[in-house]
Amino acid sequence: MSSDSAHLFRSSGRPGYSDEIGGNPRRVVARKLEREVQVRFAREACTVQTNEGLVNARVGDAILTGINGEHWRVSQARFPDKYRPSPATRTGEDGAYISLPNRVFAVPMTGGFEVLLADGESKLTGRAGDWLVDYGDGSLGIVSSRVFDSTYEVVG
């Protein structure tokens, strides 16, 4: 792709990495660092204000607060593959969780772009300098450069 400006990326909702992101010549392989985050589980449908836009959360989805104060949602189905409870927290309870060192594909973006999440409704807006992240499970996300630098390590 010659320009990221106004490009819309769509989460597939199907396991595996996107060819569009995996084939991007600027793509790097990164690993999530093990960091403690605060989690609460949605008890009713709601929206979550992230740095990149409003995201719909369903009952049981995890709403996370990161080390930089940012918020995001992880679906109930994908949460166990991405986080484990800290010793003082029991699985499924609100509390502290630790991110698992999962591998992602990430592309540093040079212009504005959008991501449609797998729910088909929630749309995130990214800016030049943000990272487009492919989690390998059919979901895409946007991570600011500051957050990316403190929560991921580039491994390839």
Beta strands, then each sheet from edge to edge (+ up, - down):
strand 1: 7-10
strand 2: 28-32
strand 3: 36-41
strand 4: 46-50
strand 5: 53-57
strand 6: 62-65
strand 7: 71-74
strand 8: 83-85
strand 9: 95-99
strand 10: 103-108
strand 11: 113-116
strand 12: 123-126
strand 13: 131-134
strand 14: 140-143
strand 15: 152-154
sheet 1: 1+ 11+ 12-
sheet 2: 14+ 13- 10+ 2- 15+
sheet 3: 7+ 6- 3+ 9- 8+
sheet 4: 4+ 5-
end
